[in-house]
Amino acid sequence: MATASQITVSPAMQVVRVFLIIFTILFWITGFCLFVIGIWATAQMNKYEDLPRPNNYDAVSIVLIVIGLVIACVGICGCCGALRKSVFLLKMVKIICSAEF
C-alpha cells in the first residue's frame, strides 16, 4: 500500500492544496486576532471597574475569546491536515465549517 508521500498528485490538486494551506493560515490568524481582542477588552474593562458600564460588556469579551480560540483551533487542524495530507483532519474541518447553527 502506498503512503501519502508516494501518491502522485496532479498539478491542479497541488495548487488547490496550496490555496487550502493559505486559507487555513488566514483562518488561524483571524481566530488569534479575535482572541487577542477579547483579552484586550477584558484587560481594559478591569481598568475602569468603578465606572458604570453595560452589563453585557463582560459577555462580549468572553464570547470573543471563546470564538477566537475555536476558530484558531479549526484553522490549525485545517493547516495540519493540508500539510500532512490527513483525510481525517480535513473531514473534521469540513464538518465544523459546514455546520448549520
N, C-alpha and C positions, 0 to 999 in steps of 0.2 A: 504494500500500500504506500502511495506517495505522500510525503509530508507536505505541509503548506508551502514550504520554501521550494519544493521541487515541482510544483504545479505551474505550468506556463499560463500566463495571463495575457490577454490581448492588450495592445497599446491603449485602446479606448477604455478598458476597465482599469488600467493603471492611472489614467487621467481622472477617472471617477473616484478612485481611491485617494488620490492626492487632494481633490476637492473635498472629499469627505473628511480628511485629516484637517484641512484648513478650516472647514466649517465647525468641526468639533472643538478645535482650539479657540476659535472665536466664541463659541458657546461657553466654553470653560472660563474664558476671560470675562464674559458678561456676568456669569454667576459669581465670580470672585469680586467683581466690582459692586454688585448688589450686596454681597456680604460685607464688604468694607464700608459701604454707605450706611448699612444698618448698624454696624459697630460705631461708626462716627456719630450717627444720630443718637444712639444710646449714650455715648460719652458726652455729647453736647447737652443732652437733656439733663444729665446729672449735675451740670454746672449751675443750672437755674432751678434747683429744687424748690426754692422758696416762692418763686413766681407762680401764679395760677396759669395752668395750661389745659388744653383739651384732654379729656380722659383717654381718647383713643391714640394719643401720641406714642404711648408705650407699645401698644399693639402693632402700630405701623412699623416701628423699628424691629420688633421681633419677627414680624412677617417677612420683612426684607432679609433678615439674617437667615431664616429658615429657607426661603425660596432661593436665595443666593447659594446656600450650601447644596440644595437639591440639584439646581442647575449645574453647579460646578462638578458634582459627583457624576451626573449624567454625561457631561462633557468629557470628563476624564475617562469614563468607561467607553465612550464612543471613540475617543482618540486611541486608547489602548487596543480596542477591538479592531480598528482600522490598521494600526501599525502591526499588530500580531496576526492579522487575518483571522480573528476569532469570531466564528459564526455566533456563538453563544452571546458574547458581549454585544455584538451588533444587533441581534434579535432583541436583547433586553432593552437596548436604547430605543429601538424601533417601537417596542410595546409601550415604553414610558412616554415617548414623544407623541405617539398617536392616541394616547388615552383621552377619552372624551369625558369632560367633567361637567 
